[in-house]
Amino acid sequence: MADGSHGCFSMSNGDEIELADGRASVVVRPREGAAILRYDALRTGRAPTPVFEPSRGLLKFGSQLLIPWSNRISGGGFEFDGRFHAIEPNVNGEPFPLHGDAFQRPWRLTRRTGTEMELALEDGAIGPYRYHASVRYALEDGALSAVLAVENRAAIRLPYGLGFHPWFPRRPRTLLQASARSVWLEDERHLPTGVVPLASRPDWDFSQAAPLPDAWVNNAFEGWNGHASIIQPDDAIAVTIEASPSLNVFVLYSSARNADFFCFEPVSHVVDAHHGSGLTTLEKGGSTSAHLRLRWDEL
C-alpha cells in the first residue's frame, strides 16, 4: 500500500501486480487475460471495500477484457464480405463462441509505475481473427481508468468489437442508474429475439436510480449515453462509470435477487452482432479503441 503522492506496485510472483495510490488498490493478473482480480476502495480506519466482486464462475476475476467481440456468436460463425468464417465454441459448457479469446490468453507487461501499467497481447487468434491488443490501467485519486485498443493483423478486413466485463457486489440496497433507449430480449439460448422500447419494460428502466430486478436479467441495452452510477448504501460508497462514445451498449446480468453479484458490461455492440450490426470493420492494420473510467465516492 502507498501514500497518495507516489503510489506503489508489488509483484510478489509472476501472476499478480498490485497498484495503489492511497485511495484505491488494483490487482491485475497479466497471464490470465490481463484481468483485474480486485479493485478496492481504501478508507482510513476501515477494511478495503470491494468495488468489484470477483466472479465465482469459470474465471475468478473482478473484470475481464472482451476482444475481438463481446458475448455470443450464433450459427457456428459468421459471413463477411461474401465468405463464411467458422468459429468453434471456446468456453466449456457454452454452445456458442463467447467473448473472443483475449480473456483466455496470457498478456505481457510492457510498462508499469506505482499507479499505472500497460500490457500487450501480441498473438490474439480465434476463428479468422489475428490481432494485437493493448490495455492501460491507471489509478488517479482512487479512480480507475482503462484504455483498450486492438489492431487487425489478419490478411483480410474483419468486423471487431470491444468491451469490459466488470462484476460488482449486489447488496440488499444496491441501486443502479443508467439511461438507455431500448433493450434486447433473449431466448433460452441467450440469443436476441428482438428489441423493444425501454418504456415497455419499466422493471428494467434505470433512468433514475432503481433496485436491480428480482428475477433473471441478461440483456443488452442500446442507446446508452456512457454514464452510469452504482450506489451501495450498505458499503457507504457510490461508483460512477464513464465510458467512451464507442461503448454505447451495456449488458446487465444478474441471476436473482439473492445473488451476491451482478455484471454491468460497457460494450460496443449488442449480442450476436455478427448477424446484425454494430461492429467496427477494420482493414488490415486498422485499429480501434475504447476507454472506461470508474470513480468511487463516499456516501
N, C-alpha and C positions, 0 to 999 in steps of 0.2 A: 504494500500500500504506500501511498506517497502524499506529499504535501501538494497543494493546488498549483504551485508555481512551476514545478519541474516534472511531476509525474514520474512513473517508473514502469519498467516492464520486467517480467520474470518469465523464464522458460526453464522450469525445473527439469523437464525432459523434452524430448523431441516432439511431443504430442500436443502440448498446450502452451499458449502465450497469453500472458495477462498484461493488460494495460490498466492504468489507474490515474486519476487526476485529482483525487481528494474528495470529489463528489460522486464518482461512479467508478466501477471497475467492469472490465470486459475480458472474458476468457475465450480464446479462439483456438480451434484445432485445425491447423493447416492440412494435415494429412487426411482429414476426414471432411473433404468438401469445403474447406475454409469456413466451416460452420461456426457460429457463435454458440458456445456452450452455455455461458451465463452473461447477463447484463444486470448488474445490481446497483441500486441507489445506496449511497453511503451517507449516513446521517450520524452526527455526534450522539453518543450515548445509546445507540440502537444497533441491533444486528443488521447486517446488509439486507435490504429489501429487494426481492427479485422483481425486476421489470419484465423479464422473460420467464416463462415457466418451461423448463426443459421437457421435451417430448418423452413419453414413456413407451412409444411405439417402436417401429423399426429402427429409428435413429434417435439417440438420446441427446438431442440438442435443443437450444433455445431459438435458433433461427438458421434456416438453410437458404442457399442461393439457388435460383431457378434459371438454368441456361441449358440449351438454347430455346427452351419454351417452358411454359407453365402448364401444369395439370395434364389432362389426358388427351391422347390422340386415338381416335377410333379407326376401324376399318383396316387394321394391320399396317397402316402407313398413310401416305397422302400423295396426291397428284399435284405436280407443279411444273409449269412450262411444258406440258404435254408428256410428262414422264412420271411414272409411279415410283415412289420411294418407300420401300418396306422398312418398318421399324419393329423390332421384337419387344415384347414386354421386358422391363428391366428391374421390376420390384417383385419379390416373392409374394404370391397371392393376388397380384393385380393382373387382370386380363389385358390391360392396355399399357403401352409405354407411358411413363409418368414423370413429369418434371425434368426431363432431359437427363444428362449424366454428370453435370458439374458437381452435384452434391455427393456423388459416389466416387469421385476421383481425388487423389492427393494433389494439393496445391503447394507451390513453392513460395516461401517467404522471401521477398526481394528487398524489403526495406522496413526498418522499424525505429521508432524513437520511444520515449516514455509514454506518449499519448496517441501514437498512431502507428499503423502498419500497412504495408502493401503486399499483396500476394498475387501470384500468377498461376494460371492453368494453361499449359502450352500444348497439350495433346487431347483436347476435347474431341470425342469421336463417338457418335451414335447415329445409326442409320446413315444417311448421306452426309451428315454434318461433320465437318472438320473445322475446328475453330481455336482461337486463342482468347482467353478471358483474363480479366484482372479485377481486383477489388481493393479498395482503400477503406479501411476502418479508422475512425478518428474520434477521440473524446475531446470535448471543449466545455468546460464548466458543467460537467455531468451529462451533457448531451452527446448522443452517439450518432455519427453520420457514416453512411456507407455509399460509396460511388462504385458502380458496377459497369463494366464495359466488355464488349465482345467484338471480335473481328472474324469475319468469314474467311477461312483458309481453304475451303473446298474449291475445286476447279470450276464449279458452276455457281450461279446465284441461287440463293435459298431464302425462305422466309424464317425470320428469327423473332423470338420473344424473350423478355426478361422479367424477373420478379424476385420478390423477397418473401420468405415464409416464416415469419416470427410466430412463436407460441407465447401466449400471455396467461397469467393466472386468472382463473374465473372464481371470484369470491362471491359470497351471498349478496353483496350490494354492488357488484360491478356494473358500470354504465358505459355505453358506447355512444359516441356522437360521430356520424359520418353521413354526409349527404350524397344521394345518388338519384338517378333519373329512372332507372328500370332495373329489373332483376331477372335472371335466367332461372327457369325451373329445371329440375333434373329428374331423370328416371332412376330405376333401381340399380342401373349400372354406373350411376354418377355422370351420365352424359346429358347434355342440354336437350330439352324438348321444346323450348320456345321462350320468348322474352315477353314480360308483362310490365305495364307501368307500376312503379312502386306504390302508387296510390291504391292499387288493387290488393296490396299485401301490407296493411297497416301494422301488422305484428313485426314486420321487417323494416319499418321506417325509423331510421336513426337520425333524421334531420335535426331533431332535438335529442339531447342525451336521454337514453332509454335503457332498461334492462335487456339483457340478451334473451332470446326466445327460450321457452321451457323445453320445446321439442327440438328434434334434429334440424340442423340447418347446415347446408354445404353448397352455397350458391354464389354465383358471380354477379356483382352489382356494377352496372355500367353508368357512365356519366358522373363518375366521382370527380370531385374538384381537387383531390390530392391533399385534403386536410381532414384530420380526424383526431378525436380525443378519447382516451380510455381513463375513466375515473374510478379510482379504487379507494372508497371510503374506509374499508377495513384495513388498508395499509397506509392511509392518510397521504396518498400521492395521486397525482394526475399525470398522465403521459400524453404529450402532444406529438402527433405524427404529421410530417410534411413530406410529400413525395413529388418527384419531377412530373411535368405535364404528360410525359410519355406513359406514366403509370396511372391511367385514368379508369382502371377497374380495380375493385377489391373483391377478394373471395373471403367470405365469412364461413367458418366451420366451427360448430360446437355440437357435440353428440347428445347432450341432455342437460337438464337443469342441475343435476348433481355432479356433472363433470367438473374437474378442478382446473381445466384449461379451456382456452378457445384460441382459434387462429384468425388473425386479420392479415391478409396477404395482399400487399400492393403489387399489382401485376400489369403488364402492358396489353393483355388481351383476355378474352373470355375463354371458357373451357372448349376444347376441340376446335380451336380457331383455324387449324389446318384444313378444316372442311367448311370454313365460313370466311371470316375476315378479321382484321385487327393485327395481323403480324406485319413485321417490317422486312421488306425484301432487301437483302444485302448482296451486292455484286461481289465477285472475288476481290478480297482486300478491303471491302467495305466494313464499316463498324457502326455500332450504336451503343448508347449508354443510358443509364438511369441513376438517380440518387434518392436516398431516403435519409430522413433525419428524425430522431426521436429525442424528446426532451422530457425529463421528469421534473415536477414541481411539488412542493408540499401543499397539502390542503389546509 
